[in-house]
Structure formats: structure tokens, C-alpha cells
Amino acid sequence: MGLVWEDLPDLHSAQAAFLELYPEYQATCAIDSVRRTEYPHLDEDRHACFDYGGTGIFSSREHQNFALAYAPTSLVSHALYEDSRSIEGTMRARILAHLGLDERDYSIVFAADSCSALRLLVDSFHFDRILLGYDFKNEGLSRIEESARATGAKVVHATLSSTGFGIDRRSLQRKLKKHKREFKGLFAYPIVSRVTGTKNSVEWIKEARDNGWCVLLDVSGIGAASSSMDLAGLSPDFLVGSFYKVFGMDPTGFGCLVVKKFMLGDCSGGRAAGMVKVVKAHSSFLQVPESFKQKSESYDAAASLSSRKDNGMNPQRRLEVAKPKPLKESVSASVKLTRSSEFQATRYYYSTSRASSFHGLHHAEKLAKLASMRQDSLLGWLRASLLLLRHPSPGRPGLVTIHSPEDSGPALAFSLSDHSGEFLDPELVQRLANRSNISLGTGAIQARPAAMEENSYFCVRKLEASSSSVQSVLCATLGLVTTFRDVFQLWEFVAQFLDPGFCSRELLQYQGLDQETVFL
């Protein structure tokens, strides 16, 4: 059973069927009220945003000016001696409160993004072994490995399950097991994968500690639910997160590194590369020294096409399409880093007011439970509806392959294939989605055919025949105020690929406009 192009329902019919399946969705209407008053640009522009990973700090109603600039100091000095009355001091206190962490126990500093925050940790603390538990790959993580190995650390990856999603528990237990020789180890893993939405167990924290490891939790993939988690009760040694300005309006933001204060005694005293500070917008531009080499262009599950190097895609694969100048360029929902090998200390301006009440964080805290309920309903419908889309060719092969577990959230990874089972380039799909006012993310994950929710024999056969272990995918991340209309808009766009002539017509439209050439 499946849907073909001619059978697609309209929004009204689809929403009525959705509410019958998920009646609890109607209990989340308070979110719609917040969306109308605090994020009116979403409905005015009919923009469906699925590339905002992390947590929003403000709403569109707040107005204040400040910027980010390079912090030429050591991590310890910057973490301990910032004026609590300054803009940065206020921001630090508010984010720690959002995370439920006590300022007496933890210090926080900011970095360009969450991968930069992780690299800041690796560069500032010495570890003999680093165990990474991520199910996606990108240049940011690769450069973190390079940096760690340069200090003499041994870097290993947790083995992913061959039959399901997430980390293989038995393999992880073996890697965490105590060794006869004493060593200092760091186990870093995301509570929720920001690409596949896979949820990892918090029980691993105790298991790692019992075996002598320090633990870093990555909460950048949790979204609004981060405020409802008992992070203080989990008591991580380190934590990294990701924050952006305004959902659907301004994706610029920063990553944060949170450190237990007693751990700062083990921190090296050298200048910390990659650390940024919040300053007043009129502060003078800080030029970074030539010697400061960031080389950490990292990806967020919410990364978009405009940050080519941030998404882990194969740089050798080039697909030429034409891009019309009137097309609004998609912008990454993570902080955009310069494509130079050096961090230029470009200031990222925010328009927010000095006495800002951080409405975005407030909404995330107030609506966390409702948002979680809504996201479960929307993701359940989206997953099932995507899998119903089938090509009209012989054998009725499926259009969509899901690369996320059933209980994923708030991100869903998927790929599209044509009637012969050939995967479509995620970056091409992303750009075509942008033409339909839909922002999607892309990512690179470990290819595991047995773990996929497959809808096509051809897709699985294609993966098994591939020499690469990395699968490029699309990623849809639901935000705090995502609605059924947004999800339906995405589904309706994807369904257009059932029409064999859709892609060719879209490319012809590109070529028929005043254009510049873009290499995907």
C-alpha cells in the first residue's frame, strides 16, 4: 500500500486525518499562540524551518545590540574572571539557568559552535584517550581528532549497532573497561544525535565514571527539551551545547562549553583557540593574529547548503545546477565560520536589548513538555507519511528511506531515491526545497542498511554495493513552534519527486532565470 502523485490529499484532509490519529496534538495549542505573537515572520513568509539545531535565545520582539569577538586569553581566565554584570556575564548566567546548572559548580565559556567548543576542550585539557560516541561524521569532528592526536591522545570511536540505531552497548562496555595502566580518558557523546535524532542512554555516564573516565555530554541535539532534563542530577564533567538567535529569522549563534569548576585545575594555562566573547555591538573589530588557525569548520545537524564544508559531504562530488539571483540563499542554523583556514573573528550582530528577557529560552522552558508531545505527534505522522510515497514504476519502489529510529527526536534523517533505487543528491534536494520556502539540513552518517527503516530493496542493495561507509542524508529538525502545516509543507514538497519530470523542470527554471552557477 502506498501513495502515488495523483492520490495526494490536500492540507485540510490531511490535518483532519492527523488529528484523528494524534488527538493529543490539540492539547499543545498554547504553542500556536506563542508562534503568532512572538514569531509572526514564520506565517507571514510561509517559511517551514527544519534546519535550526540547538535552542533559540530570543524571539522576534526583542531588540538589543551585541556581537561576538575572538577572546585572546586562556580558558581558565575567561571562565573565572568575567564580570557578572557585563553582557556576557548576563548571558552566561541565563544559559546556565536554562540548563539547570548551578553557577557555584560550573563555569561556562562560548565558542563559534558546538564542535568548536569540543575542540576547545580537547586543546585545553590533556587526555590519554578520547572515546567519541557520535553516529555522524563531519569535518569538525575530524579536526577534533587531529587536534587530540597532536597532543598524543589516542582517539577511538564507539561501535554503532549493526542491527539497530545508536551505540552497541557490549562494545562500549569493553572500550570503557578499566585498563591495568592508569590513564586519563574522556568519553564524549550526544544525549540525542543532532542528525538522526537517536537517543542515547544517560546510564553510560555512571558506567564511564566507574571505570575512571571523565564524561562530556553533548546536548546540542536536544532542542527545547534541554530545559526539562535533570542535567545537574547527571553531573557531567563537561557539557557542550548550541544556541541560535531567533527561530526562523536569524540562525547566527554560538556554541558553549560548560566545565565543572574543580576540573579547571587540570586546564592548561595557554591561550585557548576558538573561544569567543559577547561584546557590545559598537566595540572595535578584533582582528585575529595570523598564528591563530581555527581550521575547524564544523557542521550542525541543522547545517544548510550555504556552509558547504560544514556538512560532511564528499567534496569531490560536483553537481552543476544554476541558481537564480532572486532565490533567497539558505543560511546555516549554526554559527557560520569563514571558509578560510583562519578564524577571522567576524562579529555576529544580534539585534536584542540590554535588558532582554531572553524570550526564546523562556518559551523553551515554559513549553518544553508541550513541545515534546507535539514533536512526537508530528514526527510520527511525517515518518509514516513519507514511507507511503511510492514510485508508480514496476515493483512500486519507495521514494523515501528513513535513517532514524522510531523514537527519534527532534531530528529525522532520510534520503530520497528515484524509481531505479538511485539516491538523489541531498544537496540538490535541499536547494530545491529552499525554492519552496523550506529549509532542510544535510548530514553524513554511518551507512547501516540493517538499521534503516527501508522501503525499497533497491536502496538497500545500492548501499551494500557501495564502497563508502558514509551515507549522505537530509535532516529535518523540528523546532519549538513547528506546526502541522510546516510538516505537511515538507511532505508535499517531497511527494513532488514522485513526478519523474519534477527535477528536470526545476533545473530548467533555474537556467531560464538570470543566474549564477553553483557547484553542489
Protein Blocks (a to p, Z undefined) as FASTA:
>chain_A
ZZdfklpccfklmmmmmmmmmmmlmmmmmmmmmmmmmmmmlmmnopacfkbgcjdfbdfk
bccddddddddbdfklmmmmccfkbmklmmmmmmmmmnopafklpccdddfblmlmmmmm
mmmpccfbdcdfbfbdcfklmmmmmmmmmnopacddddddfkbgcjdfklmmmmmpccfb
dcdddddddfbdcklopacdfklmmmmmmnopacdddfklnmmmlmmpcfklnopabdcd
dddfbehkamcdcddddddfklmmmpcfbdcehiacdddfkbccddddfklcfkpaccdf
kbcfklmmlnopafkbccdddddfklccdddfbdcddfbfbdehiacdddddfklghlml
mmmmmmmmmmmmmmmmmmmmmmmmmmmpccfbehiaafbdcfbdfkgcfbdcdddddfko
pacdfklmmmmmmmnopacddddddddfklpccfbfklmmmmmmpmbfbdcdddddddfk
lcfklmmmmmmmmmmmmpmklmmmmmmmmmmpccddddZZ
